[in-house]
Amino acid sequence: MSVIPCEQNRELRTQIKQLAETLKTQSHTLGEHGLDEREFYNSGLFRGAIERIRGQFAATMTDKRDFVRQVLDHMKDGGYIAWWRSTGEANRHDYTVTLNSGKLAVIELKGCLDGNNTNIFERPASAQEFVIWSVCTNPGADPRRNAWSGLHTRLSAEIISRQERVDGVIIWDMVCGTIARPCPKVQANTERLTDLGDYRLPPPCIYLMPATVPDARSNPNPKAQNLEDVEILAAFNACFGGHDTEINFIDFEVRYQDNDTARATTIRRDGKKQKVSEATRILR
């Protein structure tokens, strides 16, 4: 039972920690800085280089947007969607997709869901469907921790406190199915992988949310929508070979605790409860 089928590659995580320790103690032997060991670490050169690399990885969205472009082009070419366009420069959301039914879906692109940026989203009035797509390319990140932090700790609190509906979440990127993040969906059947440019992609992890916003007084226990109710997510699932048993359904239960609002989150997959939270207060 898990919030997401894949899990962190612990061997790779150990290797990352070992390499990080080696860099901390042996970086003075690299390059042509001309400093001895004490001078090197006192100079701030090592810390400055690390912060520069961190900033470059954090700031660039080029690889992520190229990945999204290839995915949406593939869906359009395959007839799963009618059209799409990038809207990130002029709007708070990132992509609009015209579905085959003529409905308009809006996609908000996020990184790893355990970050504060997950809380920042705005459903436009024109959106008939609104989904969040997590592209978490950090190979050392824990996918189960990230998914639960995003879905329960962050998104549920925002949806309830701001009364803003999110129809679903996609957790899926170019690291999925690689040695950094092995995917159980394809380990026994590599024919389920989709070749797309430089990528070999397993089916996406899809999470469906209620069609109504939870409210402690008027709507305390809304259930997740069905896959066919959210056309953009059904298109992702059909295009990339997802199975019905792999779809995740998120139910909320909201109630008052003293002067606060609390919510519990349940994730169902293949007819079974995969993870259930206790009632957690929303602190605002």
C-alpha positions as CSV (number, residue, x, y, z in Angstrom):
1,M,0.0,0.0,0.0
2,S,1.5,3.3,-1.0
3,V,0.6,6.8,-2.2
4,I,2.5,6.2,-5.4
5,P,3.7,2.8,-6.9
6,C,7.4,3.8,-7.3
7,E,9.8,4.3,-4.5
8,Q,13.2,5.9,-4.0
9,N,16.2,4.0,-5.3
10,R,17.9,3.6,-1.9
11,E,21.2,2.4,-3.5
12,L,21.4,5.5,-5.7
13,R,20.5,7.7,-2.6
14,T,23.4,6.1,-0.7
15,Q,25.8,6.7,-3.7
16,I,24.6,10.4,-3.8
17,K,25.4,10.8,-0.1
18,Q,28.8,9.2,-0.5
19,L,29.7,11.4,-3.5
20,A,28.5,14.5,-1.6
21,E,30.8,13.6,1.3
22,T,33.7,13.1,-1.1
23,L,33.1,16.5,-2.6
24,K,33.0,18.2,0.8
25,T,36.3,16.7,1.8
26,Q,38.2,16.4,-1.5
27,S,37.1,19.4,-3.6
28,H,40.4,21.3,-2.8
29,T,42.2,18.7,-5.1
30,L,40.1,19.7,-8.1
31,G,40.7,22.5,-10.5
32,E,43.6,25.0,-10.8
33,H,42.7,27.5,-8.0
34,G,46.2,27.4,-6.6
35,L,45.0,27.3,-2.9
36,D,46.0,24.9,-0.2
37,E,43.3,22.9,1.6
38,R,42.8,25.4,4.4
39,E,42.8,28.4,2.1
40,F,40.4,26.7,-0.3
41,Y,37.7,26.0,2.3
42,N,38.1,29.4,4.0
43,S,37.9,31.2,0.7
44,G,34.2,30.4,0.1
45,L,35.1,29.0,-3.3
46,F,33.5,25.6,-2.6
47,R,30.3,27.0,-1.1
48,G,30.0,29.5,-3.9
49,A,30.4,26.8,-6.6
50,I,27.8,24.6,-4.9
51,E,25.3,27.5,-4.6
52,R,25.9,28.4,-8.3
53,I,25.1,24.8,-9.4
54,R,22.0,24.7,-7.2
55,G,20.8,27.9,-8.7
56,Q,21.3,26.7,-12.2
57,F,19.4,23.5,-11.6
58,A,16.6,25.4,-9.8
59,A,16.2,28.2,-12.3
60,T,16.2,26.4,-15.6
61,M,12.8,25.1,-16.9
62,T,14.1,24.4,-20.4
63,D,14.4,20.6,-20.0
64,K,11.1,20.4,-18.2
65,R,9.3,22.4,-20.8
66,D,10.9,20.5,-23.7
67,F,9.6,17.3,-22.0
68,V,6.1,18.7,-21.8
69,R,6.2,19.9,-25.4
70,Q,7.1,16.5,-26.7
71,V,4.4,14.8,-24.6
72,L,1.7,17.2,-25.7
73,D,2.8,17.1,-29.3
74,H,2.7,13.3,-29.2
75,M,-0.9,13.4,-27.8
76,K,-2.0,15.8,-30.5
77,D,-0.4,13.8,-33.3
78,G,-2.0,10.7,-31.9
79,G,-5.5,12.3,-31.9
80,Y,-5.9,12.2,-28.1
81,I,-6.2,16.0,-27.9
82,A,-7.1,18.6,-30.5
83,W,-4.6,21.4,-29.8
84,W,-2.4,22.9,-27.1
85,R,-0.4,26.0,-26.4
86,S,2.0,27.4,-23.9
87,T,0.5,30.3,-21.9
88,G,3.0,30.6,-19.0
89,E,4.5,34.0,-19.9
90,A,1.2,35.8,-19.9
91,N,-0.8,33.9,-17.3
92,R,-0.5,32.3,-13.9
93,H,-1.0,28.9,-15.5
94,D,1.3,27.2,-18.0
95,Y,-0.6,25.4,-20.7
96,T,-4.1,25.3,-22.2
97,V,-5.3,22.2,-24.1
98,T,-8.3,22.0,-26.4
99,L,-9.8,18.6,-25.9
100,N,-11.5,16.5,-28.6
101,S,-14.9,17.3,-27.1
102,G,-14.1,21.1,-27.5
103,K,-13.6,21.6,-23.7
104,L,-10.7,23.7,-22.5
105,A,-8.3,22.1,-20.0
106,V,-5.7,24.1,-18.2
107,I,-2.4,22.6,-16.9
108,E,-0.3,24.2,-14.1
109,L,3.3,22.8,-14.2
110,K,5.1,22.2,-10.8
111,G,8.3,20.7,-9.7
112,C,8.6,18.3,-6.7
113,L,5.3,18.6,-4.8
114,D,6.9,19.0,-1.4
115,G,8.0,22.6,-2.1
116,N,6.1,25.8,-1.3
117,N,5.6,26.4,-5.0
118,T,2.9,23.7,-4.9
119,N,0.7,26.1,-2.9
120,I,0.8,28.7,-5.7
121,F,-1.9,28.1,-8.3
122,E,-5.0,29.8,-9.7
123,R,-7.8,28.1,-11.6
124,P,-8.7,30.5,-14.5
125,A,-12.4,31.2,-15.1
126,S,-12.1,29.8,-18.6
127,A,-10.9,26.4,-17.4
128,Q,-13.5,23.6,-17.7
129,E,-10.8,21.2,-16.4
130,F,-7.8,22.2,-14.2
131,V,-5.0,19.9,-13.4
132,I,-1.5,20.1,-11.8
133,W,1.4,18.3,-13.4
134,S,4.4,17.5,-11.2
135,V,7.7,17.2,-13.0
136,C,10.2,16.3,-10.3
137,T,13.5,15.7,-12.0
138,N,15.6,15.3,-8.8
139,P,16.8,11.7,-8.9
140,G,17.5,11.8,-5.2
141,A,14.0,12.9,-4.2
142,D,11.7,10.4,-2.4
143,P,8.6,10.1,-4.7
144,R,6.4,8.8,-1.9
145,R,7.2,11.6,0.5
146,N,6.8,14.2,-2.3
147,A,3.5,12.8,-3.4
148,W,1.9,12.7,0.0
149,S,3.3,16.1,1.0
150,G,1.9,17.6,-2.1
151,L,-1.5,15.9,-2.2
152,H,-2.4,15.9,1.5
153,T,-0.3,18.5,3.3
154,R,-0.3,21.2,0.6
155,L,-2.9,20.8,-2.1
156,S,-5.8,19.7,0.1
157,A,-5.3,22.6,2.5
158,E,-5.2,25.1,-0.4
159,I,-8.3,23.7,-2.1
160,I,-10.3,23.8,1.1
161,S,-9.2,27.1,2.5
162,R,-9.3,29.0,-0.8
163,Q,-12.4,27.1,-2.1
164,E,-10.6,26.5,-5.4
165,R,-11.2,23.3,-7.3
166,V,-8.4,21.1,-8.8
167,D,-9.7,18.3,-10.9
168,G,-6.6,16.1,-10.7
169,V,-2.8,15.7,-10.5
170,I,-0.3,14.0,-12.8
171,I,3.0,12.9,-11.2
172,W,5.3,12.0,-14.2
173,D,8.5,13.1,-15.8
174,M,11.6,12.0,-17.7
175,V,13.2,10.4,-14.6
176,C,10.3,7.9,-14.3
177,G,11.2,4.5,-15.4
178,T,15.0,5.2,-15.2
179,I,17.5,3.7,-12.8
180,A,16.9,6.7,-10.5
181,R,13.2,6.0,-10.2
182,P,12.3,2.4,-11.2
183,C,8.7,2.1,-12.2
184,P,6.8,-1.1,-11.1
185,K,4.4,-0.7,-14.0
186,V,7.0,-1.6,-16.6
187,Q,9.5,-3.7,-14.7
188,A,7.8,-6.9,-15.7
189,N,6.7,-5.6,-19.1
190,T,8.9,-3.2,-20.9
191,E,6.5,-3.2,-23.9
192,R,4.5,-0.7,-21.9
193,L,7.2,1.9,-22.3
194,T,6.5,4.7,-24.8
195,D,9.5,5.8,-26.9
196,L,9.4,9.6,-27.3
197,G,12.5,11.3,-28.6
198,D,15.3,10.6,-26.1
199,Y,12.8,9.4,-23.5
200,R,11.3,5.9,-22.7
201,L,8.3,6.7,-20.6
202,P,6.1,4.5,-18.4
203,P,2.4,5.3,-18.0
204,P,1.8,8.4,-15.9
205,C,0.6,8.4,-12.3
206,I,-2.8,10.0,-12.3
207,Y,-4.8,11.3,-9.3
208,L,-8.5,12.3,-9.5
209,M,-10.0,14.7,-7.1
210,P,-13.6,15.6,-6.3
211,A,-15.7,17.7,-8.7
212,T,-16.8,19.9,-5.8
213,V,-14.8,21.8,-3.2
214,P,-14.9,20.2,0.3
215,D,-16.6,22.3,3.0
216,A,-17.1,21.3,6.6
217,R,-20.7,22.5,6.7
218,S,-22.2,22.0,3.2
219,N,-19.9,19.3,1.6
220,P,-17.9,17.4,4.2
221,N,-17.1,14.2,2.3
222,P,-16.8,14.6,-1.5
223,K,-15.6,11.6,-3.4
224,A,-13.1,11.6,-6.3
225,Q,-14.4,12.0,-9.9
226,N,-14.2,9.1,-12.3
227,L,-11.6,9.0,-15.0
228,E,-14.1,9.6,-17.8
229,D,-15.2,12.8,-16.0
230,V,-11.8,14.5,-16.5
231,E,-11.1,14.3,-20.2
232,I,-7.5,15.6,-20.1
233,L,-6.5,12.9,-17.6
234,A,-8.3,10.2,-19.6
235,A,-6.4,11.3,-22.6
236,F,-3.1,11.0,-20.8
237,N,-4.0,7.6,-19.6
238,A,-5.1,6.3,-23.0
239,C,-2.2,7.8,-24.9
240,F,0.5,6.3,-22.7
241,G,-1.1,2.9,-22.0
242,G,-2.3,3.3,-18.4
243,H,-4.5,0.7,-16.8
244,D,-7.7,1.4,-14.9
245,T,-6.3,-0.4,-11.9
246,E,-3.4,2.1,-11.7
247,I,-5.7,5.2,-11.4
248,N,-5.7,6.9,-8.0
249,F,-8.8,8.4,-6.4
250,I,-8.5,11.1,-3.7
251,D,-11.4,11.6,-1.3
252,F,-11.6,14.3,1.4
253,E,-13.4,14.4,4.7
254,V,-13.6,17.9,6.3
255,R,-14.9,18.8,9.7
256,Y,-14.5,21.4,12.4
257,Q,-12.1,20.8,15.3
258,D,-12.7,23.5,17.9
259,N,-12.1,26.8,16.0
260,D,-10.2,25.2,13.2
261,T,-11.0,23.2,10.0
262,A,-9.5,19.8,9.7
263,R,-9.4,17.4,6.8
264,A,-8.6,13.8,6.2
265,T,-7.3,12.5,2.9
266,T,-7.9,9.0,1.5
267,I,-6.1,7.7,-1.6
268,R,-7.7,4.7,-3.3
269,R,-6.3,2.5,-6.1
270,D,-7.5,-0.7,-7.6
271,G,-10.4,-0.8,-5.1
272,K,-8.2,-0.6,-2.1
273,K,-7.3,2.2,0.3
274,Q,-3.6,2.9,-0.3
275,K,-3.1,5.7,2.3
276,V,-5.4,7.4,4.8
277,S,-4.5,10.4,6.9
278,E,-5.7,11.4,10.3
279,A,-7.7,14.6,10.5
280,T,-5.2,17.3,10.1
281,R,-5.9,20.9,11.0
282,I,-5.6,23.6,8.4
283,L,-3.6,26.4,9.9
284,R,-4.0,29.8,8.3
